[in-house]
Amino acid sequence: MQIPGFQITRKISQGGMSSVYLAIQQSIGREVALKVMSPTLAQDAHFSERFQREATIVGQLSHPNIIGIYDIGKYQGLNYIAMDYLAKGSLSQRLRKGISGLEAVKILKQLAGALAHAHQCGYVHRDIKPENVLFRADDSAVLSDFGVAKAIKQNLGVTHAGTVLGTPNYMSPEQAKGQPCDGRSDLYSLGVVFYEMLSGKLPFQAEEAVAIAIKHLTAPIPKLPTQHALFQPLLEDLLAKNPDERIQSGEELIERIEVLESGLQIPKISYNSLSGSRELQLGFFQRLQAYVFLIGQKLSFFSPQKNNPTDLIQQASRYTTAINEKHTSEAELDEEILSETASRQSNLPRTLTLASLLCLIAFAAFYNHSEGPLADEQQQTASSLSTDEIEPQSSEQNLTEAGSETEAITDKESSIADSDPLAATLSNASVDLSHSELTNNMAQAETSETEAPLETGTINPGTQEQLETQEALIAEIDEDVQESAVETFPLTISSTPKADRIRILNIKPRYKAGIPLAAGSYLVEISKRKFKTLKRWVKVSDKAINQHYALEKLFEAGETFSDPLDNYHSAPEMIVVPTGSFSMGSKANGNSLPIRQVTIDDNFAVSRFEISFADYQTYLDDTGQKAKTPDDNNWGRGNRPVININWHEAVEYTDWLSEKTGRVYRLLSEAEWEYVARANHAGNYWWPHNSRRMANCRRGCNSEFAKLFGSQTAPLGFYPANPFGIYDTSGNVAEWVMDCYTDHYLGASTSPEPRKSPQCLQKTVRGGSHSDSVENISSHSRGGIDSLHRSANIGFRILAEL
């Protein structure tokens, strides 16, 4: 693929709507993420408009916490956007490893600033979720993916008759009801993200999108874990069901966060008496005191009065500060605390004594196990929050390899299911949730919600007021939905071969031929034993729909296939590789240590042969690059392995195959390559005995293609295949793989993911070539070559994802 003005380095990620490439903007030498819309969607006016809208909107927004756009254009039918390249990954990645409370507040404040700016400019995002929060190199959070954003002055809730846009798990109540929404809807979604950062889970969960929507409408706001109880008032004001009772703007949210920052500003006090010869910075101890104080106030153990949550936070801060500065009497406490608590001075000594006693007991217990949780807590609190900002936290993400850059730009607007651009998983992808769906499911959903305990909180059956409130809300939804009822049309689905089961995933009624459905989009799932489960969006508009699909057979290990390219050509022959585990590396080479166990969990297919001149010429002819035909060194073309191409040209070939076939083709990772080369054999080679006439190498192979004064490539398949049915993994030509080269395996993953680096100087080649001795064509042989280098000793083979 070529876009004028950009030098594409490699593919970063691929989604249902677009692919993202790391590229160099040649005019100024800047690294950018080049987002290219899928050619299959380019003819669809709706998707083209949505793709262009993102660039138009972001182009009008200038904020450090909003992704930047550098260029937008169209070339040979391909829509593209050049934007910030963010190498630190997404919030969804960080959530898997856990986020501290302080880091969550820092991210919340930065995103609040981004939303405040977007709302001031007249735009509401409508799809706030962890996948759309990325990180710059300095760990600052950046809001991305404005593809479903729209001007606030427009009717944002309804895009097509009775449908709403958003991701169900993060959707505000007004979005779920299909009502017009404004910036407060984004703040609600941000509140859901805040809860997920603090608790590690979603506040409202269910199997169906409709059930999730109803929980957002009716279920009580869940409680945060005890260690984060200080943030509960803020969370409740973000997740208020009524937008008028919610925090009203990003600016107001920032003010509330700054109050929290002020309330959490606690001096570092050294307690030598507790730590022996060592000094401990007891941020944990201080905060525990504050929590005890707050709990006492909240539960009214020590006061009959109700305090404002903000006042309680500030009181807790001042109380903790006073105690830790070793004030020993009420007279030495802050005068403001005394004035605020004058009516309950008789209880204050008891409050302070109990709080301190509980804290000392808890601290002693934790200190005895300081190698565990307390040590981590001390490290987190060693940099206390200041009044103005939260200091950046060190995290495990900062210690991970730069290989996480492959997911730097995450495009999940419309995720792929079984290679279909319109397929999506309801629990994670943005979906269209219509009023008719709510109509079909409200009675069942209401029953399940009121009879079964909620996952994140329960309604007391004896609390009449809560039941009445819930019934009133559901009645209101019923009324809104009934008003929007529309005509239905029959839908019939068939398949070849005949399916074992057909389901419509985004409604509860079971599928039957001719099922009557309101106008809208429906996600159909077709399944059959030994065939791939197929998911497709079907649009019902104004007539009966009869849709037929052909199911693809599931591949089994050892099965071969060739994807058609046109009426005359096919992709290289591929063979399916079984899953398994193996020991990667060898003591025989220092650059192959340490040895580690790698597990291959997913089936994939590999080209049985190295890519030939004939294969590569088909690509050059199709793309109009005949002038770039590589030199064959006068050894022959056709069935000989292609040589004299660099790493980038090999990647471009796989990208072309992906576009032509609709299947994802790419280079192998090092781990995948070695697994294939070993073919379940633990020795240096896949063959059990000597290498004579088993491979093409210069010395030690007795090769017909090695002469006294040189060597050359052998035709593909000249020597035996390994037990997986794959040829020439040893010798003939060394093969480019995806990984950035390092001269060791220190810190390498136990998964088959490739090692990558933003400043990668060399790419890895594996397997040795015709010019190497037999010692250098083993299954663990590896080397590093500049990615722009061309050689008569280097070719490549490819992998197809299944």
C-alpha positions in Angstrom: 0.0 0.0 0.0 1.2 3.5 -0.9 -0.1 6.9 0.2 1.6 9.9 -1.3 3.6 11.9 1.2 3.9 9.0 3.7 6.4 6.1 4.0 4.5 3.3 5.6 6.7 1.3 8.0 4.4 -1.4 9.2 0.8 -2.2 10.2 0.0 -1.4 13.9 -3.6 -2.8 14.1 -6.6 -3.8 12.1 -10.2 -3.2 12.9 -13.5 -3.7 11.2 -13.7 -0.2 9.7 -10.0 0.6 9.1 -6.4 -0.5 9.5 -3.7 1.6 11.2 -0.1 1.8 10.0 3.0 3.4 11.5 4.2 5.8 8.9 6.7 8.6 8.3 5.2 11.9 7.1 8.0 12.6 4.6 7.6 16.4 4.4 8.8 16.8 8.0 10.1 13.4 9.0 7.4 12.9 11.6 6.2 9.5 12.9 2.4 9.3 12.5 -0.4 6.7 12.9 -2.0 6.5 9.4 -5.6 5.3 9.7 -6.8 3.9 6.3 -10.5 3.0 5.8 -11.2 -0.5 4.6 -11.7 -0.4 0.8 -14.8 -2.6 1.1 -16.5 0.1 3.2 -15.3 3.0 1.1 -18.4 2.7 -1.2 -20.8 2.9 1.7 -21.8 6.5 2.2 -22.7 6.0 5.9 -19.3 4.6 6.8 -17.4 7.1 4.7 -19.2 10.0 6.3 -18.5 8.6 9.8 -14.8 8.2 8.9 -14.5 11.7 7.6 -16.5 13.1 10.5 -13.8 12.0 12.9 -11.1 14.0 11.1 -13.4 17.0 10.7 -14.3 17.1 14.4 -10.8 16.4 15.8 -9.4 19.0 13.4 -11.4 21.6 15.2 -10.2 20.5 18.6 -6.9 21.5 20.0 -6.1 20.1 23.5 -3.2 18.1 24.9 -5.6 15.3 26.0 -7.3 15.0 22.6 -5.6 13.1 19.8 -4.2 15.4 17.1 -4.9 15.2 13.4 -2.1 16.1 10.9 -3.6 15.3 7.5 -6.7 13.9 5.9 -7.2 12.7 2.3 -8.3 10.2 -0.3 -6.0 8.3 -2.7 -7.1 5.7 -5.2 -10.4 5.2 -3.3 -8.7 4.9 0.1 -9.8 7.4 2.8 -7.0 8.1 5.2 -6.3 10.2 8.3 -2.8 10.9 9.7 -2.8 11.4 13.4 -0.7 11.3 16.6 1.3 8.1 17.1 0.7 7.1 20.7 3.1 4.2 21.7 2.0 3.6 25.3 -1.2 1.7 24.5 -4.7 2.0 25.7 -6.5 2.2 29.0 -8.1 -1.2 28.3 -4.6 -2.7 28.3 -3.7 -1.0 31.6 -6.9 -2.2 33.3 -5.8 -5.8 32.8 -2.9 -5.2 35.2 -4.7 -2.9 37.6 -4.6 0.8 38.2 -4.0 2.6 41.6 -6.5 5.0 43.0 -4.1 8.0 42.5 -3.5 7.1 38.9 -7.2 6.7 38.3 -7.8 10.2 39.6 -5.0 11.6 37.4 -6.5 10.0 34.3 -10.0 11.2 35.3 -8.8 14.8 35.6 -7.1 14.7 32.2 -10.1 13.3 30.5 -12.4 15.8 32.2 -10.2 18.5 30.6 -10.5 16.9 27.2 -14.3 16.6 27.5 -14.6 20.2 28.8 -12.8 21.4 25.7 -14.8 19.3 23.3 -18.1 20.3 24.9 -17.1 24.0 24.8 -16.5 23.6 21.0 -20.0 22.1 20.6 -19.3 18.4 20.3 -20.3 15.4 22.5 -18.2 12.2 22.1 -20.9 9.6 22.8 -18.5 6.6 23.0 -16.3 7.1 26.1 -14.7 3.8 26.9 -11.2 2.4 27.9 -10.4 1.4 24.3 -10.7 5.0 23.2 -8.3 6.3 25.9 -4.7 6.2 24.8 -1.4 7.3 26.4 1.4 9.5 25.2 5.1 8.7 26.0 4.8 10.9 29.2 1.8 8.8 30.3 -0.7 11.5 29.9 -4.2 10.3 28.8 -5.5 11.1 25.4 -9.1 10.8 24.2 -9.4 9.3 20.7 -12.0 8.0 18.2 -14.5 10.7 17.6 -16.1 8.6 14.8 -19.6 8.7 16.4 -19.2 12.2 17.9 -21.7 14.9 16.8 -22.6 18.5 17.3 -24.5 19.1 20.5 -27.0 21.4 18.8 -28.1 18.5 16.7 -30.4 15.6 17.7 -27.7 13.4 19.0 -29.7 10.5 20.4 -31.5 9.4 17.2 -29.4 8.6 14.2 -31.8 6.3 12.4 -35.4 5.9 13.4 -35.4 4.8 17.0 -31.7 3.9 17.3 -29.0 5.1 19.6 -25.3 5.0 19.3 -22.9 4.0 22.0 -21.4 1.0 23.8 -23.9 -0.6 26.1 -21.6 -1.0 29.1 -20.8 2.7 29.1 -24.1 4.1 27.9 -25.8 6.8 29.9 -29.5 6.4 30.8 -30.6 9.0 28.3 -28.7 7.3 25.5 -30.3 3.9 26.5 -33.7 5.6 26.2 -32.9 7.1 22.8 -33.3 10.6 24.0 -31.2 13.6 22.9 -28.0 13.8 24.9 -25.4 16.5 25.7 -22.0 16.6 27.4 -23.5 15.2 30.7 -23.9 11.9 28.9 -20.2 11.8 28.3 -19.6 12.5 32.0 -21.8 9.6 32.9 -19.8 7.3 30.6 -16.6 8.7 32.2 -18.0 7.8 35.6 -18.4 4.2 34.4 -14.7 4.2 33.3 -13.7 5.7 36.7 -15.6 2.9 38.5 -13.9 0.3 36.3 -10.4 1.8 37.0 -11.0 1.7 40.8 -12.8 -1.7 41.0 -11.4 -3.6 38.0 -14.9 -4.4 36.8 -18.0 -2.8 35.2 -20.7 -1.4 37.4 -23.5 -3.0 35.5 -23.1 -6.3 33.7 -25.4 -8.7 31.9 -25.4 -11.1 28.9 -27.7 -9.0 26.7 -27.3 -5.4 25.7 -30.9 -4.7 26.6 -30.4 -6.0 30.2 -27.3 -3.8 30.5 -29.3 -0.8 29.4 -32.0 -1.4 31.9 -29.5 -1.7 34.7 -28.1 1.7 33.7 -31.7 3.0 34.0 -32.8 1.4 37.2 -30.1 -0.3 39.2 -28.6 1.5 42.2 -25.0 2.9 41.9 -22.6 0.2 43.2 -20.2 0.8 46.1 -16.5 1.1 45.5 -14.0 -1.2 47.3 -13.3 -0.1 50.8 -9.8 1.3 50.0 -11.4 3.7 47.5 -14.5 4.7 49.6 -13.2 8.3 49.6 -14.2 8.6 46.0 -17.8 7.3 46.4 -19.5 10.8 46.6 -17.7 11.8 43.4 -18.7 8.6 41.6 -22.4 9.0 42.7 -22.5 12.5 41.3 -21.1 11.2 38.0 -23.5 8.3 37.7 -26.7 10.0 38.7 -29.6 8.7 36.6 -31.1 12.1 36.1 -28.7 14.4 34.1 -29.8 17.4 36.1 -28.5 15.7 39.3 -25.2 14.8 37.6 -22.0 16.8 37.6 -22.8 19.3 34.8 -19.6 20.0 33.0 -16.0 18.9 32.7 -14.9 22.1 34.5 -17.1 21.2 37.5 -15.6 17.8 37.5 -12.1 19.2 37.6 -13.0 21.5 40.5 -14.3 18.4 42.4 -11.1 16.5 41.7 -9.0 19.5 42.9 -11.0 19.4 46.2 -10.1 15.7 46.4 -6.4 16.5 45.7 -6.5 19.1 48.4 -8.2 16.7 50.8 -5.6 14.0 50.1 -2.6 16.3 50.6 -0.9 14.6 53.6 2.6 15.4 54.9 5.1 12.5 54.9 5.9 11.7 58.6 8.7 9.4 59.7 7.8 7.1 62.6 11.1 5.8 63.9 9.5 4.3 66.9 7.6 1.9 64.7 10.2 1.2 62.1 13.2 0.5 64.3 16.3 1.8 62.5 14.5 2.5 59.3 12.2 5.4 58.4 8.9 4.7 56.8 6.8 7.2 54.8 3.4 6.3 56.2 1.1 7.6 53.5 -0.9 4.4 54.0 -1.2 4.9 57.7 -2.3 8.5 57.3 -5.0 7.7 54.8 -6.2 4.9 57.0 -6.8 7.4 59.7 -8.7 9.6 57.3 -10.9 6.7 56.2 -11.7 5.8 59.9 -12.6 9.4 60.5 -14.9 9.6 57.5 -16.6 6.3 58.3 -17.3 7.5 61.8 -18.9 10.7 60.4 -20.8 8.9 57.7 -22.3 6.3 60.0 -23.1 9.0 62.6 -21.5 7.1 65.4 -20.1 10.4 66.7 -22.4 13.0 65.3 -26.2 13.2 64.6 -25.5 15.8 61.9 -25.2 15.1 58.1 -22.2 16.6 56.5 -21.6 17.6 52.9 -19.3 15.0 51.2 -16.8 17.7 50.3 -16.8 19.0 53.8 -16.1 15.5 55.1 -13.1 15.1 52.8 -11.6 18.4 53.9 -12.3 17.6 57.6 -10.6 14.2 57.2 -7.6 15.8 55.6 -7.2 18.4 58.3 -7.8 15.8 61.0 -5.2 13.5 59.6 -2.7 16.4 59.1 -3.2 17.5 62.7 -2.8 14.0 64.2 0.4 13.3 62.1 2.0 16.6 63.1 1.8 15.2 66.7 -0.8 17.6 68.1 -1.9 16.0 71.3 -4.9 18.0 72.4 -8.1 19.5 71.0 -6.7 23.0 71.5 -3.9 22.3 69.0 -6.2 21.1 66.3 -7.1 23.3 63.4 -9.4 26.1 64.5 -11.7 25.5 61.6 -12.2 21.9 62.7 -13.1 23.0 66.2 -15.6 25.5 64.9 -17.2 22.9 62.6 -17.4 20.4 65.3 -18.3 22.6 68.3 -21.6 20.9 68.8 -19.9 17.5 69.2 -16.7 18.3 71.2 -17.7 15.8 73.8 -17.4 13.0 71.3 -14.3 14.2 69.5 -11.7 12.7 71.9 -13.4 9.4 71.6 -13.4 9.7 67.8 -9.7 10.5 67.6 -8.7 7.8 70.1 -10.7 5.1 68.4 -9.5 6.1 65.0 -5.8 6.2 66.0 -6.2 2.9 67.9 -7.7 1.1 64.9 -5.0 2.6 62.6 -2.2 1.4 64.9 -3.6 -2.1 65.0 -4.1 -2.2 61.2 -0.6 -0.8 60.7 1.1 -3.2 63.0 -0.6 -6.1 61.1 0.4 -4.8 57.7 4.0 -3.9 58.9 4.6 -7.5 59.9 3.9 -8.4 56.3 5.5 -5.4 54.7 7.0 -7.4 51.9 3.5 -7.7 50.5 0.7 -5.2 50.2 2.0 -2.5 52.5 5.3 -2.3 50.7 3.4 -1.7 47.5 1.2 0.9 49.2 4.2 2.7 50.6 5.7 2.9 47.2 2.5 4.3 45.7 2.2 6.9 48.4 5.9 7.9 48.5 4.9 10.7 46.1 1.9 12.4 47.8 -0.6 14.4 45.8 -0.1 18.1 45.7 -2.8 20.7 45.8 -2.4 21.5 42.1 -1.8 18.1 40.5 -1.3 14.4 41.0 2.3 13.3 40.5 2.7 10.6 37.9 2.9 7.1 39.3 5.4 4.5 38.2 3.5 1.4 37.0 4.1 -2.0 35.6 3.1 -0.6 32.2 6.2 1.6 32.3 8.4 -1.5 32.7 6.8 -3.5 29.9 8.5 -3.8 26.5 7.9 -1.3 23.8 6.2 -4.1 22.0 2.9 -2.9 23.3 3.0 -0.2 20.6 1.2 -2.6 18.3 -2.0 -1.6 20.0 -1.2 2.1 20.4 -4.1 3.1 18.2 -7.1 0.9 19.0 -9.9 1.0 16.4 -12.9 -0.8 17.8 -15.7 1.3 16.3 -17.0 -1.8 14.5 -14.9 -4.9 15.4 -14.5 -7.8 13.0 -16.1 -11.1 13.6 -15.0 -13.9 11.3 -13.5 -11.4 8.8 -16.8 -9.6 8.4 -16.4 -5.8 8.4 -19.9 -5.3 10.0 -19.7 -8.1 12.6 -19.3 -7.0 16.3 -19.5 -8.4 19.7 -22.3 -6.7 21.7 -20.4 -6.7 25.0 -17.4 -4.7 23.7 -18.3 -3.1 20.4 -20.4 0.0 19.6 -23.9 -1.2 18.7 -27.2 0.3 17.5 -29.8 -0.4 20.2 -33.3 0.3 18.9 -36.4 1.1 20.8 -38.2 -1.9 19.3 -35.6 -4.1 20.9 -36.4 -2.6 24.3 -40.1 -3.1 23.6 -39.6 -6.8 22.8 -37.6 -7.4 26.0 -38.9 -5.0 28.6 -41.3 -7.4 30.3 -38.7 -10.1 30.6 -36.0 -7.8 31.6 -38.1 -6.1 34.3 -39.0 -9.4 35.8 -35.4 -10.6 35.9 -34.1 -7.3 37.3 -36.7 -7.1 40.1 -36.6 -10.8 41.2 -32.9 -11.6 40.9 -30.1 -9.9 42.9 -28.1 -7.4 40.9 -24.5 -8.1 40.3 -23.2 -4.8 41.7 -25.9 -4.0 44.3 -29.3 -5.1 45.4 -32.6 -3.4 46.1 -34.0 -4.1 49.5 -37.4 -5.8 48.7 -38.8 -4.1 51.9 -38.0 -0.6 50.7 -41.2 0.5 49.2 -39.8 3.9 48.0 -37.1 2.2 46.0 -39.5 -0.3 44.4 -41.9 2.5 43.5 -39.0 4.5 42.0 -37.9 1.5 39.9 -41.4 0.8 38.7 -42.0 4.4 37.8 -38.7 4.5 35.7 -39.6 1.2 33.9 -43.2 2.5 33.2 -41.7 5.7 31.8 -39.4 3.6 29.5 -42.4 1.5 28.4 -44.4 4.6 27.6 -41.5 6.1 25.6 -40.9 2.8 23.7 -44.6 2.2 22.9 -44.8 5.7 21.4 -42.0 4.8 19.0 -43.4 1.5 17.9 -43.0 0.9 14.2 -44.1 -1.5 11.5 -42.5 -4.9 11.4 -41.1 -6.9 8.4 -40.3 -10.7 8.2 -36.7 -11.9 8.2 -35.6 -15.3 6.9 -32.1 -16.6 7.2 -30.7 -19.7 5.4 -27.2 -21.2 4.9 -25.2 -23.7 2.9 -24.8 -26.2 4.4 -27.9 -26.0 6.6 -27.2 -24.5 10.0 -27.5 -26.3 13.3 -28.6 -23.1 15.0 -29.5 -19.5 14.0 -29.7 -16.7 16.6 -30.3 -13.0 16.6 -28.0 -11.8 19.3 -29.3 -8.3 20.0 -32.9 -9.3 20.8 -34.3 -11.9 23.2 -37.0 -13.5 21.0 -35.8 -16.7 19.5 -35.2 -16.8 15.7 -37.7 -18.5 13.5 -38.1 -18.3 9.8 -40.0 -15.1 8.9 -39.7 -13.6 12.4 -41.3 -10.1 12.3 -38.8 -7.3 13.1 -39.0 -3.6 13.3 -36.7 -1.5 11.0 -33.2 -1.6 12.4 -29.9 -3.6 12.4 -29.8 -7.1 13.8 -26.7 -9.2 14.5 -27.3 -12.8 13.2 -25.2 -15.7 14.4 -25.2 -18.9 12.3 -23.5 -22.0 13.7 -22.8 -25.6 12.6 -20.5 -28.3 13.8 -17.2 -28.4 12.0 -17.9 -25.0 10.4 -16.9 -21.5 11.4 -19.5 -19.7 13.3 -20.7 -16.8 11.2 -21.9 -13.4 12.5 -23.4 -10.8 10.2 -25.3 -7.6 10.6 -28.6 -7.6 8.7 -30.4 -4.4 8.1 -34.2 -4.5 8.1 -35.8 -1.4 6.4 -39.0 -1.5 4.5 -39.6 -5.0 3.1 -39.2 -8.7 3.8 -35.6 -9.9 4.0 -34.4 -13.4 2.7 -30.7 -13.7 3.4 -28.5 -16.7 2.4 -25.0 -17.4 3.6 -22.3 -19.9 2.8 -20.5 -21.3 5.8 -16.7 -21.8 5.9 -15.4 -25.2 7.0 -13.2 -25.2 10.1 -9.6 -26.0 9.3 -7.9 -29.0 11.0 -4.2 -29.4 11.6 -2.4 -30.6 8.5 -5.2 -29.4 6.1 -4.0 -27.3 3.2 -5.7 -24.5 1.2 -5.0 -21.7 -1.3 -7.1 -18.6 -1.2 -8.1 -17.4 -4.7 -6.8 -14.1 -5.9 -8.6 -13.8 -9.3 -9.7 -16.2 -12.1 -6.1 -17.1 -12.9 -4.1 -16.9 -9.7 -4.2 -18.2 -6.1 -2.4 -17.3 -2.9 0.5 -19.5 -1.8 -0.4 -23.0 -0.6 -0.9 -22.8 3.2 -0.9 -25.7 5.8 -2.7 -25.5 9.1 -0.3 -25.9 12.1 -1.5 -27.6 15.3 -1.4 -25.8 18.7 1.1 -26.8 21.4 4.0 -25.8 23.6 7.8 -25.9 23.1 11.1 -24.9 24.6 12.4 -21.9 22.7 16.1 -21.2 22.5 19.3 -23.2 22.9 22.4 -23.3 25.1 24.4 -23.7 21.9 24.1 -20.0 21.0 24.4 -17.1 23.4 21.8 -15.1 21.4 19.2 -17.8 22.0 19.2 -17.6 25.8 17.6 -17.9 28.2 15.5 -20.8 27.1 11.8 -20.4 27.9 8.6 -22.3 27.4 6.3 -20.8 24.7 2.7 -21.8 24.2 0.8 -21.6 20.9 -2.9 -21.4 21.8 -4.4 -20.6 18.4 -4.3 -22.5 15.1 -2.7 -20.7 12.2 -1.6 -21.6 8.7 1.9 -21.2 7.3 3.0 -21.3 3.6 4.4 -24.7 3.0 7.2 -23.3 0.9 9.1 -20.1 1.0 7.5 -17.4 -1.2 8.6 -17.9 -4.7 9.5 -15.5 -7.6 6.2 -16.6 -9.2 4.2 -15.7 -6.1 6.0 -12.3 -5.8 5.6 -11.5 -9.5 1.8 -11.9 -9.2 1.9 -9.2 -6.6 4.1 -6.9 -8.7 1.8 -7.3 -11.8 -1.4 -6.7 -9.8 0.0 -3.5 -8.2 1.7 -2.1 -11.3 5.2 -2.5 -10.0 6.8 -4.7 -12.7 9.8 -2.4 -12.6 10.6 -3.5 -9.1 11.1 -7.2 -10.0 14.1 -8.3 -7.8 17.3 -9.7 -9.2 17.5 -13.5 -9.2 21.4 -13.7 -9.4 20.9 -15.7 -12.6 19.9 -18.7 -10.5 16.4 -18.9 -12.0 12.9 -17.5 -11.1 9.6 -19.3 -11.1 9.8 -22.0 -8.5 12.9 -20.6 -6.8 12.5 -18.6 -3.5 12.3 -14.9 -4.1 15.5 -13.1 -3.0 16.9 -9.6 -2.9 13.9 -8.0 -1.2 14.0 -6.1 2.1 11.8 -6.6 5.2 9.4 -3.7 4.2 8.8 -5.2 0.8 8.0 -8.6 2.4 5.4 -6.8 4.7 3.9 -5.0 1.8 3.4 -8.4 0.0 1.4 -9.7 3.1 -0.7 -6.5 3.2 -1.6 -7.0 -0.4 -2.6 -10.6 0.2 -4.8 -9.5 3.1 -6.6 -7.0 0.9 -7.0 -9.4 -2.0 -8.4 -12.3 0.0 -10.0 -10.7 3.1 -7.9 -13.0 5.3 -5.2 -11.6 7.6 -1.7 -12.5 6.2 1.5 -11.5 7.8 5.1 -12.5 8.6 5.6 -15.0 11.4 6.9 -14.0 14.8 10.2 -15.5 16.0 8.3 -17.8 18.3 5.9 -19.0 15.7 8.8 -19.5 13.2 10.8 -21.7 15.7 7.7 -23.7 16.6 7.1 -24.4 13.0 10.8 -25.2 12.3 11.1 -27.6 15.2 7.8 -29.4 14.4 7.7 -30.9 17.9 11.4 -31.9 17.8 13.6 -30.8 20.7 17.0 -31.1 18.9 18.9 -28.7 16.8 17.1 -29.8 13.6 13.7 -31.4 12.9 15.4 -34.5 11.4 16.7 -37.1 13.9 20.0 -38.0 12.4 22.6 -36.3 10.2 21.8 -33.5 7.7 23.1 -35.0 4.5 20.7 -34.4 1.7 18.1 -32.9 4.1 18.7 -29.2 3.5 20.5 -26.8 1.1 23.6 -25.4 2.9 27.2 -24.7 2.0 29.1 -27.1 4.2 27.8 -30.2 6.0 24.6 -30.8 4.0 26.1 -32.5 0.9 23.9 -30.2 -1.1 23.6 -30.4 -4.9 23.6 -26.6 -5.0 26.8 -25.9 -3.1 29.9 -25.7 -5.3 33.5 -25.2 -4.5 33.4 -21.5 -5.1 29.9 -20.6 -4.1 26.3 -21.8 -3.6 22.8 -20.9 -4.8 19.2 -21.5 -3.9 17.4 -24.7 -4.6 14.0 -25.1 -6.2 11.1 -25.1 -3.6 10.4 -28.6 -2.3 13.7 -30.1 -3.5 14.4 -31.4 0.0 12.0 -33.3 2.4 9.3 -31.5 4.4 9.4 -31.5 8.2 6.7 -33.4 10.2 4.4 -30.5 10.0 4.5 -30.7 6.1 6.6 -27.5 5.8 9.7 -27.2 3.5 13.1 -25.5 3.8 12.9 -24.2 7.4 16.6 -25.0 7.5 18.9 -23.5 4.8 18.0 -22.4 1.2 17.2 -18.8 2.2 17.1 -17.2 5.7 13.6 -15.8 6.4 12.5 -12.4 7.6 10.2 -12.5 10.6 8.3 -9.7 12.4 10.6 -9.2 15.5 13.0 -6.5 16.2 16.4 -8.2 16.7 18.0 -8.4 20.2 21.0 -10.6 21.0 19.2 -12.3 23.8 15.8 -13.5 25.1 15.9 -11.6 28.4 12.4 -10.4 29.3 10.8 -12.2 26.3 7.2 -13.3 26.6 5.9 -16.8 27.0 3.4 -16.0 24.3 4.2 -16.0 20.6 3.9 -12.2 20.3 6.8 -10.5 18.4 9.3 -8.3 20.1 9.0 -4.7 18.8 10.7 -1.4 19.5 10.1 2.2 18.3 13.8 2.6 17.5 14.3 -0.8 15.9 17.6 -0.9 14.0 17.6 -4.5 12.9 14.9 -7.1 12.0 15.4 -10.8 12.8 16.1 -13.5 10.2 15.8 -17.2 11.0 16.9 -20.5 9.6 20.2 -19.8 7.8 20.7 -19.9 4.1 22.4 -21.8 1.3 25.7 -20.0 2.0 25.8 -21.0 5.7 27.4 -24.1 7.2 25.2 -26.7 8.8 25.8 -25.3 12.3 24.0 -22.1 11.3 20.8 -23.5 9.8 19.5 -25.1 13.1 16.0 -24.5 14.4 17.4 -22.0 16.9 19.7 -20.1 14.5 19.0 -16.4 14.3 20.6 -13.1 13.3 19.8 -9.4 12.9 19.8 -7.5 9.6 18.9 -3.9 8.7 15.3 -3.8 7.5 16.3 -2.0 4.3 19.0 -4.5 3.4 18.5 -6.8 0.3 20.4 -10.0 0.0 20.7 -13.1 -2.2 20.6 -15.1 1.1 17.3 -13.8 2.5 13.6 -14.5 1.5 10.5 -15.0 3.6 7.5 -17.2 4.2 4.0 -16.1 5.5 1.4 -16.9 8.1 -2.4 -16.7 7.7 -4.6 -16.1 10.8 -7.5 -18.5 11.0 
